């Protein structure tokens, strides 16, 4: 269970949610980790609680200078960089109808969710190219794979992450830098609540959406942050040494196809009737 022993990682958005779970998982598997987050209070608290193998660097991933400084800080603190997990992301406000979307959050969502991934990949790869290669992991979403209504800006940004990841994987392979991405789906984190916060009944809307997800998800359990963290460990370690340009949905099977729970219930009821 020490497959990351001796490696140095950066996790952006590492102070909470999927990021923090991944930081903890990386540490547990032997890595030293820099937590990068815009929330200094939460990041410093997390690093202090996790011990000397964790450090915090306040970073806005949409700021090229801050991302460059993050890579320098990591090298100075832990003497290297083997894993870059570009995980930081924000939702767009959820709208029922695209025609009613004023797109006021377009620039910030694109800056964080897409530009932030591109900057993180570029600056990390510049270091890795001169130090024997490494692994870059980007967080997309199943919303970037599957078309659908709502969250148009977020979906567009996450689709961009997928295509960028594949392009970067081809471009950076010559340097021994692998680039892959994880597509979470229906993971219990606060991001859905943030997306519905502008609604008068945001909490009710969030719960209603989670109930809808249950009806279409083949695996009948909710995904959690540790599910994504385990996928990140796979891409970070040598077990994926021959894997690059890959998109891994971690979504309970939603991308594979929607389950009709109602139909399954009907079939089960009839089967039980026949056997009675």
C-alpha positions in Angstrom: 0.0 0.0 0.0 3.0 2.3 -0.3 2.9 2.6 -4.1 3.6 6.4 -3.9 6.5 6.1 -1.5 9.1 8.8 -2.1 6.9 10.7 -4.6 6.0 14.4 -4.3 2.5 15.5 -5.2 0.5 18.8 -5.6 -3.2 18.7 -5.2 -5.1 21.9 -6.2 -8.4 22.5 -4.5 -6.8 20.3 -1.8 -8.3 21.8 1.3 -11.8 20.2 1.0 -13.9 17.6 -0.8 -12.3 15.4 -3.4 -9.0 17.3 -3.1 -8.6 16.8 0.6 -9.6 13.1 0.3 -6.9 12.7 -2.4 -4.3 14.5 -0.2 -5.0 12.1 2.6 -4.9 9.1 0.3 -1.6 10.2 -1.3 -0.1 10.7 2.2 -1.4 7.3 3.3 0.3 5.7 0.2 3.7 7.2 1.0 3.8 10.6 -0.9 4.6 14.0 0.4 1.9 16.5 -0.6 1.5 20.2 -1.2 -2.1 21.4 -0.7 -2.9 24.2 -3.0 -6.1 26.1 -2.4 -7.5 29.6 -2.5 -8.9 29.2 1.0 -5.9 29.8 3.2 -7.6 29.2 6.5 -8.9 25.8 5.5 -5.7 24.8 3.7 -3.4 25.8 6.6 -5.6 23.9 9.0 -5.5 20.8 6.9 -1.8 20.8 6.4 -1.2 21.3 10.2 -3.5 18.4 11.0 -1.8 16.1 8.5 1.8 16.4 9.7 5.2 17.2 8.3 4.7 15.4 5.0 1.9 17.9 4.1 2.4 21.6 3.3 0.1 24.4 2.2 0.5 27.0 -0.5 -2.2 29.6 -1.1 -2.9 29.5 -4.9 -5.5 30.8 -7.3 -5.1 28.3 -10.1 -6.3 30.8 -12.7 -3.2 33.0 -12.0 -0.2 31.9 -14.0 2.3 33.6 -11.6 0.7 31.9 -8.6 0.8 28.5 -10.3 4.5 29.0 -11.2 5.2 29.9 -7.6 3.4 26.8 -6.5 5.7 24.5 -8.5 8.8 26.4 -7.1 7.5 26.1 -3.6 6.9 22.4 -4.0 10.4 21.8 -5.2 11.9 23.9 -2.5 9.9 22.3 0.3 10.0 18.6 -0.8 12.8 18.5 -3.4 10.8 17.5 -6.5 7.5 17.1 -8.2 6.2 13.7 -9.5 2.4 14.1 -9.4 0.2 17.1 -10.3 -3.5 16.7 -9.6 -5.3 19.6 -11.2 -8.5 19.2 -9.2 -9.6 22.7 -8.3 -13.0 23.6 -9.8 -16.1 25.6 -9.2 -19.7 25.1 -10.5 -21.7 27.4 -12.6 -25.1 28.6 -11.4 -27.7 26.0 -12.3 -30.4 27.4 -14.7 -33.6 25.6 -15.7 -33.4 27.1 -19.2 -30.3 28.2 -21.2 -32.3 31.1 -22.6 -32.5 32.5 -19.1 -28.8 32.2 -18.4 -27.1 35.5 -18.3 -23.6 33.8 -18.5 -22.2 36.2 -15.9 -20.2 33.4 -14.3 -18.7 32.3 -17.7 -15.2 33.9 -17.3 -14.6 32.8 -13.7 -15.8 29.2 -14.3 -13.6 28.9 -17.5 -10.7 30.5 -15.7 -10.8 28.1 -12.8 -12.1 24.9 -14.4 -10.3 25.0 -17.7 -7.5 27.6 -17.7 -6.5 26.4 -14.2 -6.0 22.9 -15.5 -4.0 24.1 -18.5 -1.8 26.3 -16.3 -1.3 23.5 -13.8 -0.4 21.0 -16.5 2.0 23.4 -18.3 3.9 24.5 -15.3 4.1 21.1 -13.7 5.2 19.5 -17.1 7.9 22.1 -17.5 9.4 20.9 -14.3 8.8 17.2 -15.0 10.3 17.4 -18.4 13.6 18.3 -16.9 13.4 15.8 -14.0 12.6 12.5 -15.6 8.8 12.8 -16.2 5.8 12.5 -14.0 2.0 12.1 -13.9 -0.5 14.9 -14.4 -4.1 14.2 -13.4 -7.0 16.5 -14.3 -10.5 16.5 -12.9 -13.2 16.8 -15.5 -16.8 15.6 -15.0 -19.3 13.2 -16.6 -21.0 16.5 -17.6 -18.1 17.0 -19.9 -18.7 13.6 -21.5 -22.5 13.4 -21.7 -24.6 16.1 -23.3 -27.5 17.4 -21.3 -29.4 20.5 -20.4 -28.5 22.9 -17.6 -25.0 23.8 -16.4 -23.9 24.8 -19.9 -20.9 26.8 -18.9 -19.7 24.1 -16.5 -20.3 21.4 -19.1 -18.3 23.3 -21.7 -15.4 23.9 -19.4 -15.3 20.2 -18.4 -15.5 19.0 -22.0 -12.6 21.3 -22.7 -10.6 19.6 -20.0 -11.1 16.3 -21.6 -9.9 17.4 -25.1 -7.0 19.4 -23.6 -6.0 16.3 -21.5 -5.8 14.1 -24.6 -3.9 16.8 -26.6 -1.5 17.4 -23.8 -0.9 13.6 -23.3 0.2 13.4 -27.0 2.4 16.5 -26.8 4.1 15.7 -23.5 4.7 12.0 -24.0 8.1 12.7 -25.4 9.2 14.0 -22.0 7.8 11.0 -20.1 4.9 13.1 -18.7 1.6 11.2 -18.6 -1.7 13.2 -18.6 -5.0 11.6 -17.7 -8.3 12.7 -16.3 -10.9 11.5 -13.9 -14.6 12.2 -14.6 -16.5 12.1 -11.3 -20.3 11.7 -11.4 -22.9 11.9 -8.6 -20.2 12.2 -5.9 -21.5 13.6 -2.6 -19.7 16.9 -2.2 -20.9 20.5 -1.6 -20.5 21.5 -5.2 -24.1 20.7 -6.1 -25.4 22.8 -3.3 -23.2 25.7 -4.5 -24.7 25.4 -7.9 -28.3 25.6 -6.6 -27.6 28.2 -3.9 -29.0 31.1 -5.9 -32.4 29.4 -6.0 -34.9 30.3 -3.3 -35.3 26.6 -2.4 -31.7 25.6 -3.1 -31.6 22.8 -0.5 -34.8 21.2 -1.8 -33.5 21.5 -5.3 -30.3 19.8 -4.4 -32.1 16.9 -2.7 -34.5 16.5 -5.6 -31.5 16.3 -8.0 -29.9 13.7 -5.9 -33.1 11.7 -6.0 -33.2 11.9 -9.8 -29.6 10.7 -9.9 -30.5 7.6 -7.9 -33.0 6.6 -10.6 -30.5 6.6 -13.4 -27.4 5.3 -11.6 -26.8 1.6 -12.2 -24.8 1.0 -9.0 -27.2 1.6 -6.2 -25.0 3.5 -3.8 -23.8 7.1 -3.7 -20.3 7.8 -4.8 -18.0 9.5 -2.3 -14.7 11.4 -2.3 -12.7 8.3 -1.5 -13.8 6.7 -4.8 -12.2 9.6 -6.7 -9.1 9.6 -4.5 -8.5 5.9 -5.3 -8.7 6.7 -9.0 -6.2 9.5 -8.5 -3.8 7.1 -6.7 -4.0 4.7 -9.7 -3.0 7.5 -12.2 -0.3 8.7 -9.8 1.4 5.4 -9.4 3.4 3.0 -11.5 0.4 0.8 -12.0 -0.7 3.2 -14.8 2.8 3.7 -16.3 1.5 2.7 -19.8 -1.6 4.8 -19.5 -1.9 8.3 -20.9 -4.6 10.4 -22.6 -7.3 8.4 -20.8 -10.6 9.6 -19.3 -11.9 7.5 -16.4 -15.5 8.0 -15.4 -16.0 7.3 -11.7 -19.8 7.6 -11.7 -21.5 4.3 -10.7 -22.1 3.5 -14.3 -24.1 6.6 -15.4 -22.0 7.2 -18.5 -22.4 3.5 -19.5 -26.1 3.8 -19.5 -29.1 4.8 -17.4 -30.7 2.2 -15.2 -34.5 2.1 -15.1 -35.2 1.3 -11.5 -38.9 1.3 -12.1 -38.6 -1.4 -14.8 -36.3 -3.4 -12.6 -38.8 -3.2 -9.7 -41.6 -4.4 -12.1 -39.5 -7.3 -13.3 -38.5 -8.3 -9.8 -42.2 -8.1 -8.6 -43.3 -10.4 -11.5 -40.4 -12.8 -10.8 -41.4 -13.0 -7.2 -45.1 -13.6 -8.2 -44.1 -16.5 -10.4 -42.0 -18.2 -7.8 -44.7 -17.8 -5.1 
